Amino acid sequence: MEEETARGDSYSDHETRLSRLESRLGAVERTATGTETPVADLSDAAELDVRLTAVEESVSDLDDRLSELDAAVQALRGYVGGVRAVNRDVKRRADAALAAVESLERRRAETDVIDELAANVESTTAMRESPPDDDTGEETSAESNEGLAARLRETW
């Protein structure tokens, strides 16, 4: 029995040491964590901290990418604005060219009338032609009418 008592004392002594060790370990854990949270639960907090850091880095990367895309959009808007300005300029020039062509077409229609008048003057002159008077050096009526037809064409 003595042996049993010695074993019992040894066992209780062992328990007492274990209890004191657990108590001291708990004190160290509280000091290290600053809370009453057991160290086993801190592994979840560490994983959460790692995930939070990864998310923060991802958000930072996305923010940088968004800034780059915003700059690209602004550049494209500037380019499109320049293209629109060129388009307005081209349209204005095309409208001016069209107006000039239409004006020339109207003038051409008027010139056709002048050409008809000049042709009538020339044909009338050709029918009335008299032999040239070489002795006087004066213009004949045919030459005078041809000059009139040429002046009509120049003026109109």
Secondary structure, DSSP 4 states (H G I P E B T S, - for coil): -HHHHHHHHHHHHHHHHHHHHHHHHHHHHHHHHSSS--HHHHHHHHHHHHHHHHHHHHHHHHHHHHHHHHHHHHHHHHHHHHHHHHHHHHHHHHHHHHHHHHHHHHHHHHHHHHHHHHHHHHHHHHHT-----TTT-PPPHHHHHHHHHHHHHHH-
